[in-house]
Every structure is written in structure tokens, then in C-alpha cells.
Amino acid sequence: AGTFHTWRGTPSAAKDVLTYEDVPGFCSSATLADIKEAGYSLTPGRYVGAAEVEDDGESLDAKIERLTGELLAAFDESARLEKVVREQLGRVRG
């Protein structure tokens, strides 16, 4: 809400001495000329863009391998928990 009020220049933002600035991946103030140049498309990504991602040093292949392993482990845990819940429901029902 603070970003909106700062962008609009509301009295509460002025009172708190807040100034608006675009934040890649979060907010951008587009002019009518910007919107016209984009063919009047109001797709937020055209204006907001994406936040810079810090390089963590992990290669894409290694990251995919690691995340795939984590996802498969989560699937296994989900299946285990589903079994437990079904057993407990069976006991409750009778």
C-alpha cells in the first residue's frame, strides 16, 4: 500500500516524506507514451520487467538435478502422509 500511496503522492506519503521509484520486478510508473509505444498493451511485465537474479554459482544442470531430487523427495513424503491420513480416516470411520 505504501508504494501506491507514494506513487499517487497522497498526503500520507507526503507526511512520511516518501518518494516513489520504479523497482524492477515489482513496480513501474509508465507514461501514456510508454503504453502507446507498447500498442496499448497493459501486460505488467512489459513495464515492470524482472528483478535481477543474483548468480549463486550453481550451474543450470546442477540446479535442475538438485531441484528434481527435492521435488521427488517431496512427492515421496506426500505419498507417505496420504497413506497415514487414509489410515487415520479409516480408524475414525470405523
MDTraj code that builds the backbone (N, CA, C; nanometers):
import mdtraj as md
import numpy as np

residues = "ALA GLY THR PHE HIS THR TRP ARG GLY THR PRO SER ALA ALA LYS ASP VAL LEU THR TYR GLU ASP VAL PRO GLY PHE CYS SER SER ALA THR LEU ALA ASP ILE LYS GLU ALA GLY TYR SER LEU THR PRO GLY ARG TYR VAL GLY ALA ALA GLU VAL GLU ASP ASP GLY GLU SER LEU ASP ALA LYS ILE GLU ARG LEU THR GLY GLU LEU LEU ALA ALA PHE ASP GLU SER ALA ARG LEU GLU LYS VAL VAL ARG GLU GLN LEU GLY ARG VAL ARG GLY".split()
xyz = np.array([
    [0.0823, -0.1187, 0.0000],
    [0.0000, 0.0000, 0.0000],
    [0.0870, 0.1254, 0.0000],
    [0.2023, 0.1171, 0.0660],
    [0.2902, 0.2330, 0.0716],
    [0.3395, 0.2746, -0.0655],
    [0.3688, 0.1769, -0.1506],
    [0.4159, 0.2076, -0.2853],
    [0.3084, 0.2821, -0.3636],
    [0.1854, 0.2348, -0.3547],
    [0.0751, 0.3008, -0.4255],
    [0.0584, 0.4444, -0.3778],
    [0.0554, 0.4640, -0.2468],
    [0.0350, 0.5987, -0.1930],
    [0.1515, 0.6907, -0.2292],
    [0.2712, 0.6356, -0.2313],
    [0.3870, 0.7154, -0.2705],
    [0.3766, 0.7541, -0.4171],
    [0.3392, 0.6574, -0.5026],
    [0.3235, 0.6831, -0.6457],
    [0.2167, 0.7890, -0.6714],
    [0.1055, 0.7788, -0.5978],
    [-0.0051, 0.8733, -0.6158],
    [0.0248, 1.0093, -0.5530],
    [0.1203, 1.0140, -0.4621],
    [0.1516, 1.1395, -0.3950],
    [0.0464, 1.1798, -0.2938],
    [-0.0097, 1.0804, -0.2253],
    [-0.1146, 1.1087, -0.1273],
    [-0.0569, 1.1842, -0.0078],
    [-0.1433, 1.2518, 0.0672],
    [-0.0968, 1.3263, 0.1849],
    [-0.0210, 1.2386, 0.2850],
    [-0.0639, 1.1132, 0.3026],
    [0.0063, 1.0272, 0.3989],
    [0.1488, 0.9999, 0.3533],
    [0.1699, 0.9840, 0.2227],
    [0.3050, 0.9619, 0.1716],
    [0.3885, 1.0885, 0.1861],
    [0.3276, 1.2025, 0.1599],
    [0.3985, 1.3299, 0.1732],
    [0.4370, 1.3545, 0.3185],
    [0.3452, 1.3193, 0.4092],
    [0.3708, 1.3385, 0.5522],
    [0.4918, 1.2555, 0.5962],
    [0.5012, 1.1334, 0.5417],
    [0.6118, 1.0444, 0.5785],
    [0.7368, 1.0691, 0.4944],
    [0.7328, 1.1695, 0.4082],
    [0.8429, 1.2081, 0.3200],
    [0.8913, 1.0880, 0.2378],
    [0.7970, 1.0189, 0.1756],
    [0.8297, 0.9046, 0.0917],
    [0.8380, 0.9491, -0.0537],
    [0.9329, 0.8957, -0.1280],
    [0.9430, 0.9265, -0.2705],
    [0.9326, 0.7972, -0.3494],
    [0.8636, 0.8046, -0.4616],
    [0.8418, 0.6872, -0.5450],
    [0.9620, 0.6623, -0.6347],
    [0.9945, 0.5347, -0.6534],
    [1.0906, 0.4963, -0.7558],
    [1.0525, 0.3586, -0.8087],
    [1.0777, 0.3382, -0.9396],
    [1.0499, 0.2087, -1.0007],
    [1.1395, 0.1026, -0.9379],
    [1.0846, -0.0167, -0.9195],
    [1.1603, -0.1299, -0.8662],
    [1.1422, -0.2458, -0.9642],
    [1.2486, -0.2832, -1.0382],
    [1.2357, -0.3920, -1.1352],
    [1.1764, -0.5178, -1.0710],
    [1.0771, -0.5735, -1.1386],
    [1.0112, -0.6930, -1.0886],
    [0.8991, -0.6652, -0.9915],
    [0.8810, -0.5394, -0.9507],
    [0.7771, -0.5064, -0.8533],
    [0.6846, -0.3948, -0.9008],
    [0.7417, -0.2806, -0.9410],
    [0.6561, -0.1688, -0.9802],
    [0.7270, -0.0801, -1.0818],
    [0.6449, -0.0176, -1.1656],
    [0.6957, 0.0766, -1.2645],
    [0.5851, 0.1754, -1.2977],
    [0.6207, 0.2994, -1.3114],
    [0.5243, 0.4024, -1.3483],
    [0.5416, 0.4306, -1.4973],
    [0.4455, 0.3845, -1.5778],
    [0.4526, 0.4014, -1.7229],
    [0.3744, 0.5252, -1.7644],
    [0.4299, 0.5974, -1.8595],
    [0.3601, 0.7136, -1.9137],
    [0.2638, 0.6673, -2.0222],
    [0.1745, 0.7543, -2.0617],
    [0.0831, 0.7229, -2.1709],
    [0.1627, 0.6955, -2.2987],
    [0.2725, 0.7685, -2.3176],
    [0.3581, 0.7456, -2.4348],
    [0.4175, 0.6046, -2.4316],
    [0.4595, 0.5581, -2.3121],
    [0.5120, 0.4215, -2.2979],
    [0.4055, 0.3194, -2.3370],
    [0.2846, 0.3422, -2.2910],
    [0.1742, 0.2491, -2.3167],
    [0.1380, 0.2506, -2.4653],
    [0.1368, 0.3682, -2.5256],
    [0.1082, 0.3787, -2.6690],
    [0.2147, 0.3046, -2.7489],
    [0.3413, 0.3231, -2.7114],
    [0.4531, 0.2574, -2.7796],
    [0.4410, 0.1052, -2.7723],
    [0.3815, 0.0537, -2.6653],
    [0.3631, -0.0907, -2.6477],
    [0.2310, -0.1377, -2.7086],
    [0.1719, -0.0563, -2.7954],
    [0.0471, -0.0948, -2.8602],
    [-0.0703, -0.0990, -2.7645],
    [-0.0639, -0.0168, -2.6614],
    [-0.1688, -0.0078, -2.5587],
    [-0.1864, -0.1385, -2.4809],
    [-0.0842, -0.2210, -2.4840],
    [-0.0871, -0.3440, -2.4041],
    [-0.0628, -0.3071, -2.2582],
    [-0.1476, -0.3599, -2.1709],
    [-0.1332, -0.3311, -2.0278],
    [-0.0765, -0.4501, -1.9512],
    [-0.0067, -0.5385, -2.0213],
    [0.0581, -0.6515, -1.9566],
    [0.1682, -0.5982, -1.8650],
    [0.1588, -0.6230, -1.7342],
    [0.2537, -0.5631, -1.6397],
    [0.4005, -0.5905, -1.6713],
    [0.4308, -0.7107, -1.7177],
    [0.5699, -0.7459, -1.7445],
    [0.6375, -0.6564, -1.8464],
    [0.5606, -0.5974, -1.9362],
    [0.6183, -0.5052, -2.0355],
    [0.6827, -0.3850, -1.9683],
    [0.6306, -0.3456, -1.8578],
    [0.6754, -0.2233, -1.7917],
    [0.7575, -0.2521, -1.6659],
    [0.7143, -0.3497, -1.5902],
    [0.7800, -0.3797, -1.4627],
    [0.9110, -0.4538, -1.4848],
    [0.9130, -0.5446, -1.5825],
    [1.0326, -0.6230, -1.6075],
    [1.0527, -0.7278, -1.5001],
    [1.1755, -0.7700, -1.4845],
    [1.2085, -0.8733, -1.3867],
    [1.3200, -0.8235, -1.2958],
    [1.3136, -0.8664, -1.1735],
    [1.4196, -0.8309, -1.0786],
    [1.5474, -0.9037, -1.1179],
    [1.6594, -0.8408, -1.0925],
    [1.7868, -0.9059, -1.1206],
    [1.8044, -1.0235, -1.0267],
    [1.8518, -1.1331, -1.0838],
    [1.8747, -1.2537, -1.0055],
    [2.0239, -1.2656, -0.9801],
    [2.0575, -1.2844, -0.8555],
    [2.1975, -1.2973, -0.8193],
    [2.2472, -1.4358, -0.8576],
    [2.3629, -1.4417, -0.9225],
    [2.4217, -1.5694, -0.9623],
    [2.4698, -1.6418, -0.8381],
    [2.4153, -1.7623, -0.8172],
    [2.4537, -1.8393, -0.6994],
    [2.5710, -1.9322, -0.7267],
    [2.6239, -1.9287, -0.8497],
    [2.7396, -2.0103, -0.8832],
    [2.7065, -2.1536, -0.9198],
    [2.5810, -2.1939, -0.9042],
    [2.5402, -2.3306, -0.9359],
    [2.5003, -2.3361, -1.0832],
    [2.5550, -2.4339, -1.1558],
    [2.5213, -2.4462, -1.2975],
    [2.3746, -2.4836, -1.3131],
    [2.3187, -2.4521, -1.4284],
    [2.1783, -2.4826, -1.4537],
    [2.1528, -2.6325, -1.4447],
    [2.2414, -2.7128, -1.5022],
    [2.2239, -2.8587, -1.4963],
    [2.2244, -2.9090, -1.3524],
    [2.3166, -2.8575, -1.2717],
    [2.3240, -2.8993, -1.1314],
    [2.1994, -2.8548, -1.0561],
    [2.1515, -2.7340, -1.0855],
    [2.0325, -2.6824, -1.0177],
    [1.9103, -2.7663, -1.0529],
    [1.8961, -2.8007, -1.1818],
    [1.7831, -2.8842, -1.2236],
    [1.7905, -3.0199, -1.1557],
    [1.9082, -3.0775, -1.1506],
    [1.9262, -3.2081, -1.0855],
    [1.8893, -3.2003, -0.9371],
    [1.9386, -3.0966, -0.8689],
    [1.9105, -3.0805, -0.7260],
    [1.7614, -3.0588, -0.7009],
    [1.7017, -2.9692, -0.7779],
    [1.5601, -2.9393, -0.7575],
    [1.4709, -3.0578, -0.7940],
    [1.5102, -3.1344, -0.8952],
    [1.4350, -3.2552, -0.9303],
    [1.4391, -3.3539, -0.8148],
    [1.5558, -3.3703, -0.7543],
    [1.5679, -3.4586, -0.6384],
    [1.4807, -3.4125, -0.5228],
    [1.4805, -3.2812, -0.4973],
    [1.3971, -3.2273, -0.3896],
    [1.2490, -3.2484, -0.4187],
    [1.2093, -3.2298, -0.5440],
    [1.0691, -3.2487, -0.5816],
    [1.0278, -3.3946, -0.5673],
    [1.1126, -3.4858, -0.6116],
    [1.0805, -3.6286, -0.5987],
    [1.0715, -3.6692, -0.4518],
    [1.1587, -3.6147, -0.3680],
    [1.1521, -3.6432, -0.2243],
    [1.0219, -3.5889, -0.1658],
    [0.9787, -3.4719, -0.2115],
    [0.8520, -3.4152, -0.1641],
    [0.7343, -3.5013, -0.2090],
    [0.7405, -3.5552, -0.3311],
    [0.6360, -3.6469, -0.3779],
    [0.6290, -3.7701, -0.2885],
    [0.7460, -3.8257, -0.2548],
    [0.7501, -3.9442, -0.1680],
    [0.6894, -3.9133, -0.0316],
    [0.7251, -3.7984, 0.0247],
    [0.6713, -3.7589, 0.1551],
    [0.5204, -3.7376, 0.1465],
    [0.4754, -3.6792, 0.0378],
    [0.3323, -3.6584, 0.0176],
    [0.2582, -3.7915, 0.0136],
    [0.3136, -3.8881, -0.0569],
    [0.2501, -4.0205, -0.0656],
    [0.2465, -4.0865, 0.0717],
    [0.3566, -4.0724, 0.1480],
    [0.3619, -4.1308, 0.2822],
    [0.2551, -4.0685, 0.3712],
    [0.2449, -3.9358, 0.3671],
    [0.1467, -3.8667, 0.4503],
    [0.0038, -3.8982, 0.4074],
    [-0.0184, -3.9139, 0.2786],
    [-0.1520, -3.9512, 0.2317],
    [-0.1916, -4.0872, 0.2882],
    [-0.0966, -4.1793, 0.2910],
    [-0.1239, -4.3129, 0.3457],
    [-0.1614, -4.3029, 0.4936],
    [-0.0872, -4.2222, 0.5691],
    [-0.1153, -4.2045, 0.7116],
    [-0.2544, -4.1449, 0.7311],
    [-0.2874, -4.0431, 0.6544],
    [-0.4183, -3.9782, 0.6671],
    [-0.5296, -4.0764, 0.6331],
    [-0.5113, -4.1537, 0.5275],
    [-0.6141, -4.2515, 0.4896],
    [-0.6330, -4.3561, 0.5998],
    [-0.5221, -4.3997, 0.6614],
    [-0.5324, -4.4966, 0.7716],
    [-0.6086, -4.4362, 0.8893],
    [-0.5771, -4.3118, 0.9224],
    [-0.6447, -4.2456, 1.0341],
    [-0.7934, -4.2255, 1.0045],
    [-0.8258, -4.1890, 0.8825],
    [-0.9665, -4.1742, 0.8446],
    [-1.0394, -4.3077, 0.8526],
    [-0.9704, -4.4149, 0.8160],
    [-1.0300, -4.5481, 0.8259],
    [-1.0623, -4.5836, 0.9698],
    [-0.9745, -4.5460, 1.0614],
    [-0.9988, -4.5733, 1.2038],
    [-1.1166, -4.4915, 1.2555],
    [-1.1251, -4.3663, 1.2127],
    [-1.2330, -4.2785, 1.2584],
    [-1.3672, -4.3279, 1.2062],
    [-1.3692, -4.3708, 1.0827],
    [-1.4946, -4.4129, 1.0199],
    [-1.5376, -4.5513, 1.0658],
    [-1.4468, -4.6244, 1.1224],
    [-1.4965, -4.7407, 1.1801],
    [-1.4528, -4.8729, 1.1699],
])
top = md.Topology()
chain = top.add_chain()
for i, resn in enumerate(residues, 1):
    res = top.add_residue(resn, chain, resSeq=i)
    for name in ("N", "CA", "C"):
        top.add_atom(name, md.element.get_by_symbol(name[0]), res)
traj = md.Trajectory(xyz[None], top)
